[in-house]
Amino acid sequence: MSEIHTEVSTTAASRYLQQLCKHWSHKFPVTFTKSHGDIALPFGRCILDADDVCLTIRLLPEAGADGQRFRQVVQDHIARFAFRETLLFDWHDDGMRRATA
C-alpha cells in the first residue's frame, strides 16, 4: 500500500482536523481527538495529526484507488475550512519507495 503525505503549516491545524472529521463523520467511520484523526473513506484512510504549527496528512489509498483524486478531495475540503488563509500542500507519494523496499 502506498502512502501519500503532506505537512501543512498553520496555527489552526487542530481546528481544521476537527472540522474535517466532524464533517465526514456524518457519512463515514471517523475517530478523532484535538490532535489526531482517522477517517475511513471509500477510497482509503485519511490520517491527520495536528500540533501548534502544522497539520500532517497521511493518505493510505485502497488498491486501485486514484491517489490524485484522493489528494484533491482532502485538500479541497481543508482549503474550504481554511478560507481565512492560503494553505500550501506539498504532497509526496512514497508508493514507489515502498514497492521497491
N, CA and C atoms as a LAMMPS dump frame, in Angstrom:
ITEM: TIMESTEP
0
ITEM: NUMBER OF ATOMS
303
ITEM: BOX BOUNDS ff ff ff
-5.0000000000000000e+02 5.0000000000000000e+02
-5.0000000000000000e+02 5.0000000000000000e+02
-5.0000000000000000e+02 5.0000000000000000e+02
ITEM: ATOMS id mol type element x y z
1 1 1 N 0.844 -1.177 0
2 1 2 C 0 0 0
3 1 3 C 0.889 1.239 0
4 2 1 N 0.6 2.157 -0.877
5 2 2 C 1.378 3.392 -0.912
6 2 3 C 0.847 4.372 0.125
7 3 1 N 1.664 5.356 0.422
8 3 2 C 1.249 6.422 1.328
9 3 3 C 1.509 7.75 0.643
10 4 1 N 0.526 8.617 0.685
11 4 2 C 0.644 9.971 0.167
12 4 3 C 0.583 10.876 1.387
13 5 1 N 1.504 11.833 1.486
14 5 2 C 1.512 12.642 2.701
15 5 3 C 1.957 14.066 2.418
16 6 1 N 1.579 14.956 3.33
17 6 2 C 1.994 16.345 3.276
18 6 3 C 1.982 16.926 4.679
19 7 1 N 2.743 17.967 4.864
20 7 2 C 2.724 18.735 6.106
21 7 3 C 2.343 20.159 5.736
22 8 1 N 1.266 20.65 6.335
23 8 2 C 0.729 21.969 6.018
24 8 3 C 0.978 22.897 7.203
25 9 1 N 1.705 23.973 6.965
26 9 2 C 1.988 24.94 8.033
27 9 3 C 0.748 25.776 8.324
28 10 1 N 0.288 25.72 9.578
29 10 2 C -0.85 26.516 10.016
30 10 3 C -0.942 26.458 11.539
31 11 1 N -1.329 27.561 12.134
32 11 2 C -1.546 27.568 13.582
33 11 3 C -2.957 27.098 13.928
34 12 1 N -3.764 26.798 12.907
35 12 2 C -5.136 26.329 13.12
36 12 3 C -5.277 24.843 12.787
37 13 1 N -4.199 24.092 12.884
38 13 2 C -4.204 22.681 12.497
39 13 3 C -5.267 21.872 13.236
40 14 1 N -5.365 22.04 14.536
41 14 2 C -6.343 21.287 15.321
42 14 3 C -7.773 21.62 14.888
43 15 1 N -8.031 22.882 14.64
44 15 2 C -9.378 23.295 14.211
45 15 3 C -9.743 22.639 12.88
46 16 1 N -8.823 22.661 11.911
47 16 2 C -9.115 22.066 10.607
48 16 3 C -9.273 20.553 10.712
49 17 1 N -8.455 19.908 11.528
50 17 2 C -8.569 18.47 11.754
51 17 3 C -9.963 18.139 12.283
52 18 1 N -10.393 18.858 13.304
53 18 2 C -11.698 18.587 13.912
54 18 3 C -12.85 18.899 12.957
55 19 1 N -12.726 19.98 12.193
56 19 2 C -13.782 20.327 11.244
57 19 3 C -13.935 19.244 10.185
58 20 1 N -12.811 18.772 9.639
59 20 2 C -12.881 17.743 8.608
60 20 3 C -13.459 16.449 9.172
61 21 1 N -13.012 16.063 10.355
62 21 2 C -13.514 14.832 10.969
63 21 3 C -15.009 14.931 11.275
64 22 1 N -15.446 16.041 11.823
65 22 2 C -16.88 16.214 12.107
66 22 3 C -17.688 16.204 10.819
67 23 1 N -17.181 16.871 9.796
68 23 2 C -17.872 16.943 8.51
69 23 3 C -18.089 15.543 7.929
70 24 1 N -17.041 14.733 7.922
71 24 2 C -17.14 13.416 7.309
72 24 3 C -17.729 12.362 8.241
73 25 1 N -17.876 12.667 9.522
74 25 2 C -18.426 11.675 10.454
75 25 3 C -19.899 11.382 10.178
76 26 1 N -20.555 12.234 9.416
77 26 2 C -21.96 12.009 9.068
78 26 3 C -22.12 10.919 8.009
79 27 1 N -21.036 10.616 7.286
80 27 2 C -21.115 9.638 6.198
81 27 3 C -20.165 8.455 6.345
82 28 1 N -19.07 8.657 7.077
83 28 2 C -18.017 7.645 7.12
84 28 3 C -17.573 7.383 8.558
85 29 1 N -16.975 6.206 8.824
86 29 2 C -16.425 5.945 10.159
87 29 3 C -15.249 6.891 10.449
88 30 1 N -15.328 7.585 11.574
89 30 2 C -14.321 8.582 11.945
90 30 3 C -14.042 8.477 13.441
91 31 1 N -12.774 8.572 13.812
92 31 2 C -12.393 8.747 15.217
93 31 3 C -11.441 9.931 15.26
94 32 1 N -11.577 10.755 16.31
95 32 2 C -10.665 11.891 16.392
96 32 3 C -10.6 12.482 17.787
97 33 1 N -9.481 13.143 18.024
98 33 2 C -9.25 13.965 19.205
99 33 3 C -8.83 15.338 18.666
100 34 1 N -8.382 16.21 19.538
101 34 2 C -7.919 17.524 19.077
102 34 3 C -6.629 17.437 18.267
103 35 1 N -5.875 16.354 18.464
104 35 2 C -4.575 16.268 17.792
105 35 3 C -4.428 15.103 16.814
106 36 1 N -5.427 14.224 16.717
107 36 2 C -5.322 13.065 15.825
108 36 3 C -6.692 12.706 15.27
109 37 1 N -6.725 12.397 13.985
110 37 2 C -7.967 11.956 13.362
111 37 3 C -7.713 10.807 12.411
112 38 1 N -8.707 9.941 12.279
113 38 2 C -8.623 8.795 11.377
114 38 3 C -9.98 8.654 10.697
115 39 1 N -9.992 8.807 9.372
116 39 2 C -11.228 8.782 8.595
117 39 3 C -11.145 7.624 7.608
118 40 1 N -12.14 6.738 7.636
119 40 2 C -12.203 5.607 6.709
120 40 3 C -13.114 5.989 5.544
121 41 1 N -12.506 6.419 4.454
122 41 2 C -13.246 6.812 3.259
123 41 3 C -13.351 5.621 2.312
124 42 1 N -14.276 5.647 1.365
125 42 2 C -14.419 4.516 0.438
126 42 3 C -13.155 4.216 -0.369
127 43 1 N -12.313 5.234 -0.595
128 43 2 C -11.114 5.033 -1.408
129 43 3 C -9.846 4.935 -0.576
130 44 1 N -9.966 4.909 0.767
131 44 2 C -8.802 4.731 1.626
132 44 3 C -8.922 5.464 2.943
133 45 1 N -7.861 5.384 3.742
134 45 2 C -7.833 6.053 5.053
135 45 3 C -7.138 7.394 4.953
136 46 1 N -7.661 8.345 5.705
137 46 2 C -7.053 9.662 5.851
138 46 3 C -6.691 9.811 7.321
139 47 1 N -5.401 9.961 7.599
140 47 2 C -4.916 10.085 8.97
141 47 3 C -4.353 11.489 9.143
142 48 1 N -4.838 12.185 10.157
143 48 2 C -4.472 13.576 10.398
144 48 3 C -3.819 13.712 11.767
145 49 1 N -2.754 14.503 11.83
146 49 2 C -2.116 14.822 13.103
147 49 3 C -1.861 16.32 13.147
148 50 1 N -2.233 16.932 14.268
149 50 2 C -2.103 18.382 14.415
150 50 3 C -1.218 18.721 15.602
151 51 1 N -0.384 19.739 15.408
152 51 2 C 0.334 20.331 16.53
153 51 3 C 0.145 21.845 16.438
154 52 1 N 0.924 22.593 17.161
155 52 2 C 0.723 24.044 17.221
156 52 3 C 1.006 24.767 15.91
157 53 1 N 1.787 24.168 15.028
158 53 2 C 2.2 24.872 13.809
159 53 3 C 2.019 24.077 12.515
160 54 1 N 1.482 22.861 12.601
161 54 2 C 1.453 22.011 11.409
162 54 3 C 0.303 21.007 11.444
163 55 1 N -0.293 20.784 10.276
164 55 2 C -1.258 19.71 10.079
165 55 3 C -0.595 18.684 9.165
166 56 1 N -0.375 17.491 9.684
167 56 2 C 0.206 16.41 8.899
168 56 3 C -0.928 15.538 8.389
169 57 1 N -0.936 15.291 7.084
170 57 2 C -1.988 14.5 6.45
171 57 3 C -1.336 13.295 5.789
172 58 1 N -1.822 12.106 6.135
173 58 2 C -1.361 10.864 5.51
174 58 3 C -2.555 10.193 4.865
175 59 1 N -2.425 9.86 3.601
176 59 2 C -3.477 9.162 2.873
177 59 3 C -2.989 7.765 2.533
178 60 1 N -3.817 6.785 2.825
179 60 2 C -3.499 5.386 2.528
180 60 3 C -4.563 4.871 1.564
181 61 1 N -4.348 5.048 0.256
182 61 2 C -5.366 4.657 -0.72
183 61 3 C -5.572 3.146 -0.776
184 62 1 N -6.816 2.756 -1.014
185 62 2 C -7.124 1.35 -1.263
186 62 3 C -6.489 0.949 -2.59
187 63 1 N -6.256 -0.337 -2.776
188 63 2 C -5.704 -0.832 -4.036
189 63 3 C -6.616 -0.4 -5.184
190 64 1 N -6.03 0.163 -6.204
191 64 2 C -6.792 0.595 -7.373
192 64 3 C -7.413 1.975 -7.253
193 65 1 N -7.299 2.605 -6.084
194 65 2 C -7.881 3.94 -5.898
195 65 3 C -7.029 4.983 -6.622
196 66 1 N -7.667 6.055 -7.041
197 66 2 C -6.992 7.163 -7.714
198 66 3 C -6.386 8.082 -6.654
199 67 1 N -5.081 7.952 -6.427
200 67 2 C -4.401 8.735 -5.399
201 67 3 C -4.487 10.23 -5.628
202 68 1 N -4.433 10.653 -6.881
203 68 2 C -4.51 12.085 -7.182
204 68 3 C -5.885 12.636 -6.803
205 69 1 N -6.926 11.895 -7.105
206 69 2 C -8.282 12.332 -6.74
207 69 3 C -8.437 12.36 -5.219
208 70 1 N -7.915 11.357 -4.54
209 70 2 C -7.956 11.279 -3.082
210 70 3 C -7.32 12.538 -2.485
211 71 1 N -6.123 12.868 -2.966
212 71 2 C -5.43 14.088 -2.514
213 71 3 C -6.293 15.318 -2.719
214 72 1 N -6.857 15.437 -3.921
215 72 2 C -7.616 16.636 -4.265
216 72 3 C -8.868 16.777 -3.411
217 73 1 N -9.557 15.679 -3.147
218 73 2 C -10.772 15.724 -2.318
219 73 3 C -10.433 16.21 -0.911
220 74 1 N -9.398 15.645 -0.31
221 74 2 C -8.998 16.043 1.047
222 74 3 C -8.519 17.494 1.05
223 75 1 N -7.676 17.838 0.103
224 75 2 C -7.144 19.203 0.032
225 75 3 C -8.261 20.227 -0.154
226 76 1 N -9.201 19.963 -1.044
227 76 2 C -10.307 20.901 -1.287
228 76 3 C -11.149 21.109 -0.037
229 77 1 N -11.421 20.041 0.683
230 77 2 C -12.222 20.174 1.904
231 77 3 C -11.495 21.019 2.95
232 78 1 N -10.227 20.744 3.174
233 78 2 C -9.476 21.517 4.172
234 78 3 C -9.356 22.974 3.736
235 79 1 N -9.11 23.206 2.46
236 79 2 C -8.99 24.583 1.959
237 79 3 C -10.288 25.36 2.179
238 80 1 N -11.432 24.704 2.057
239 80 2 C -12.712 25.381 2.323
240 80 3 C -12.825 25.803 3.781
241 81 1 N -12.36 24.964 4.69
242 81 2 C -12.397 25.327 6.11
243 81 3 C -11.404 26.447 6.408
244 82 1 N -10.351 26.537 5.624
245 82 2 C -9.27 27.5 5.863
246 82 3 C -9.406 28.74 4.98
247 83 1 N -10.623 29.172 4.748
248 83 2 C -10.834 30.283 3.814
249 83 3 C -10.165 31.578 4.262
250 84 1 N -9.798 31.688 5.518
251 84 2 C -9.145 32.907 6.019
252 84 3 C -7.64 32.949 5.731
253 85 1 N -7.091 31.834 5.296
254 85 2 C -5.66 31.78 4.998
255 85 3 C -5.428 30.901 3.774
256 86 1 N -4.305 31.092 3.146
257 86 2 C -3.932 30.269 1.999
258 86 3 C -2.961 29.192 2.478
259 87 1 N -3.386 27.959 2.347
260 87 2 C -2.547 26.842 2.777
261 87 3 C -1.757 26.297 1.592
262 88 1 N -0.548 25.844 1.867
263 88 2 C 0.284 25.225 0.841
264 88 3 C 0.378 23.726 1.11
265 89 1 N -0.013 22.934 0.11
266 89 2 C 0.035 21.479 0.196
267 89 3 C 1.135 20.993 -0.743
268 90 1 N 2.163 20.385 -0.196
269 90 2 C 3.258 19.825 -0.988
270 90 3 C 3.219 18.309 -0.798
271 91 1 N 2.429 17.647 -1.638
272 91 2 C 2.18 16.22 -1.489
273 91 3 C 3.375 15.385 -1.948
274 92 1 N 3.616 14.286 -1.227
275 92 2 C 4.66 13.325 -1.569
276 92 3 C 4.033 11.933 -1.581
277 93 1 N 4.385 11.154 -2.576
278 93 2 C 3.868 9.79 -2.707
279 93 3 C 5.048 8.838 -2.581
280 94 1 N 5.06 8.064 -1.505
281 94 2 C 6.177 7.13 -1.323
282 94 3 C 5.832 5.728 -1.801
283 95 1 N 4.835 5.597 -2.642
284 95 2 C 4.436 4.29 -3.156
285 95 3 C 5.548 3.578 -3.891
286 96 1 N 6.322 4.312 -4.683
287 96 2 C 7.421 3.697 -5.419
288 96 3 C 8.498 3.199 -4.456
289 97 1 N 8.798 3.988 -3.44
290 97 2 C 9.822 3.59 -2.465
291 97 3 C 9.386 2.333 -1.717
292 98 1 N 8.131 2.286 -1.303
293 98 2 C 7.654 1.116 -0.568
294 98 3 C 7.634 -0.121 -1.455
295 99 1 N 7.281 0.068 -2.711
296 99 2 C 7.183 -1.077 -3.61
297 99 3 C 8.548 -1.716 -3.851
298 100 1 N 9.621 -0.925 -3.75
299 100 2 C 10.949 -1.466 -4.021
300 100 3 C 11.725 -1.792 -2.75
301 101 1 N 11.194 -1.465 -1.607
302 101 2 C 11.916 -1.686 -0.341
303 101 3 C 11.831 -3.126 0.105
